[in-house]
Amino acid sequence: MTRDLINVQYPVLDGTQSVAEVKVTKSDVTQANGISIKEAFANKNNTLLICVENTAAAPSQVTFKAGDMYPNAMLGDLTVDVDTSAVHAFQIQDISRFETRDGALNLDFASGFEGKIYAIAKPTALNV
């Protein structure tokens, strides 16, 4: 399966270095393709937020695919419910369960899913 690729979006600090801001660009989800978030964990630890917007007429599911990193990948995939007409924000707590060798995170979507996705995180660079 060829997955659609999205990038993590990083907020930029304002001049006061008190607030960071990013204009979010949402990507359409093609259910048959799934999504790969490129370099999903190349950010400050535990700051990645994956936002999934279900625009379908019915509730659906998103599956976080097991990665290929030892040891927690052996826990397998994790499927979560997403309500209709809602945006769900997911924060990964167990990175080693889902991270692939190339640093990506892969998601699958249940049949009939329609919606959008975006990912935001705090960058590792200082004063960005």
C-alpha positions in Angstrom: 0.0 0.0 0.0 1.3 3.4 -0.9 0.5 5.7 2.0 -0.2 9.4 1.7 2.6 11.4 3.3 2.1 14.3 5.7 4.7 16.4 7.6 4.7 17.5 11.1 4.0 21.3 11.3 6.0 23.3 13.7 4.9 26.6 15.4 7.3 29.5 15.2 8.0 31.8 18.2 6.9 35.4 18.0 9.3 38.3 18.7 8.7 38.1 22.4 9.5 34.4 22.5 6.4 33.9 24.6 4.0 32.4 22.1 4.6 30.1 19.1 2.1 30.0 16.2 1.5 28.0 13.1 -1.3 28.3 10.5 -2.4 24.7 10.3 -2.7 23.1 6.9 -5.1 20.1 7.0 -4.6 17.1 4.6 -7.4 15.1 3.2 -7.5 11.4 4.3 -7.9 8.9 1.5 -9.1 5.9 3.5 -7.7 3.3 1.0 -4.2 4.8 1.2 -3.7 5.4 4.9 -1.3 8.1 6.2 2.4 8.1 7.0 3.6 11.0 9.2 7.2 11.7 8.1 9.8 12.0 10.9 6.9 11.9 13.4 9.1 11.9 16.4 11.9 14.3 15.4 10.6 16.9 17.8 10.6 17.7 21.5 9.6 14.6 23.4 5.9 14.1 23.9 4.9 17.3 22.0 3.5 15.6 18.9 -0.3 16.1 18.5 -2.0 14.2 15.7 -5.4 15.7 15.0 -7.9 13.6 13.1 -11.2 15.3 12.0 -14.0 12.8 11.1 -16.3 14.5 8.7 -18.2 11.3 7.8 -21.9 10.9 8.8 -21.0 8.1 11.2 -18.4 7.4 13.9 -15.3 5.6 12.7 -11.9 4.3 13.7 -8.3 5.1 13.3 -5.6 2.4 13.7 -2.1 3.4 14.9 0.1 0.8 13.2 2.7 -1.1 15.1 6.2 0.0 14.2 9.3 -2.1 13.8 11.3 -0.9 16.8 11.9 -3.3 19.7 10.5 -3.9 22.3 7.0 -2.3 22.3 6.2 -2.8 18.7 5.3 -6.3 19.7 2.2 -4.9 21.4 0.7 -4.5 18.0 -1.6 -2.1 16.4 -3.9 0.2 18.4 -7.4 1.0 17.1 -9.3 4.0 18.5 -12.8 5.4 18.0 -13.4 8.8 16.4 -16.8 10.4 16.8 -18.5 12.0 13.8 -18.2 15.8 13.3 -15.4 16.0 15.8 -11.7 16.6 15.9 -9.7 14.2 18.0 -6.2 15.1 19.2 -3.9 12.2 19.9 -0.6 12.4 21.8 1.7 9.3 21.6 2.9 8.2 25.0 4.7 5.0 23.9 6.8 6.0 20.9 8.6 2.7 20.5 5.2 0.9 19.9 4.6 2.9 16.7 7.8 4.3 15.3 9.2 2.7 12.1 12.9 2.5 11.3 12.7 5.6 9.1 11.1 7.6 11.9 7.6 7.6 10.5 4.2 6.8 12.1 1.6 5.0 10.0 -2.1 5.3 10.4 -5.0 3.3 8.8 -8.6 4.3 8.7 -11.8 2.2 8.8 -13.8 1.7 5.7 -16.1 4.7 5.1 -13.9 7.1 7.0 -13.9 10.6 5.6 -12.0 13.5 7.0 -8.8 15.4 7.5 -5.5 15.1 9.4 -2.7 17.3 10.6 0.2 16.9 13.0 1.8 19.6 15.1 4.8 19.5 17.5 7.3 21.7 19.3 10.6 21.8 17.3 13.9 20.6 18.8 15.7 23.8 17.6 16.1 26.7 20.0 14.4 30.0 19.3 12.5 28.8 16.2 
